[in-house]
């Protein structure tokens, strides 16, 4: 739901005025979320649960990047075209749908 609400189709100017403190704060929240995911689920199995572990590592790495390079991240995001954001958000949406489907299906083996 968050990915859809951040989409350039829904809010085209959401990221126009990011400030480094906001980037730092979102990095801190991503870091905490990634750390929580990895503490609870750190499995390297060849099934859909690998997506949970990878999303934890991705959130952790992106959080560290945003925390330690907030100004550089903000400048790079401002120069990136909306088509890149749309592509990344489409991938994130697909990952979220896969995790939601497998997490809530009957008889799931999470």
ChimeraX attribute file (.defattr): number of C-alpha atoms within 10 A of each C-alpha:
attribute: neighborCount
match mode: 1-to-1
recipient: residues
	/A:1	8
	/A:2	9
	/A:3	14
	/A:4	14
	/A:5	11
	/A:6	17
	/A:7	17
	/A:8	16
	/A:9	11
	/A:10	10
	/A:11	11
	/A:12	11
	/A:13	11
	/A:14	12
	/A:15	13
	/A:16	10
	/A:17	10
	/A:18	14
	/A:19	13
	/A:20	18
	/A:21	14
	/A:22	15
	/A:23	20
	/A:24	22
	/A:25	15
	/A:26	17
	/A:27	24
	/A:28	21
	/A:29	16
	/A:30	22
	/A:31	24
	/A:32	17
	/A:33	18
	/A:34	23
	/A:35	18
	/A:36	13
	/A:37	19
	/A:38	19
	/A:39	11
	/A:40	10
	/A:41	15
	/A:42	15
	/A:43	14
	/A:44	12
	/A:45	10
	/A:46	8
	/A:47	8
	/A:48	14
	/A:49	18
	/A:50	15
	/A:51	18
	/A:52	20
	/A:53	21
	/A:54	17
	/A:55	18
	/A:56	25
	/A:57	19
	/A:58	15
	/A:59	23
	/A:60	24
	/A:61	17
	/A:62	17
	/A:63	26
	/A:64	18
	/A:65	18
	/A:66	25
	/A:67	23
	/A:68	13
	/A:69	15
	/A:70	22
	/A:71	17
	/A:72	13
	/A:73	16
	/A:74	21
	/A:75	13
	/A:76	10
	/A:77	16
	/A:78	14
	/A:79	8
	/A:80	10
	/A:81	9
	/A:82	15
	/A:83	10
	/A:84	11
	/A:85	15
	/A:86	16
	/A:87	11
	/A:88	12
	/A:89	18
	/A:90	15
	/A:91	13
	/A:92	15
	/A:93	16
	/A:94	11
	/A:95	15
	/A:96	17
	/A:97	13
	/A:98	13
	/A:99	15
	/A:100	11
	/A:101	12
	/A:102	15
	/A:103	15
	/A:104	10
	/A:105	10
	/A:106	8
	/A:107	8
	/A:108	9
	/A:109	9
	/A:110	10
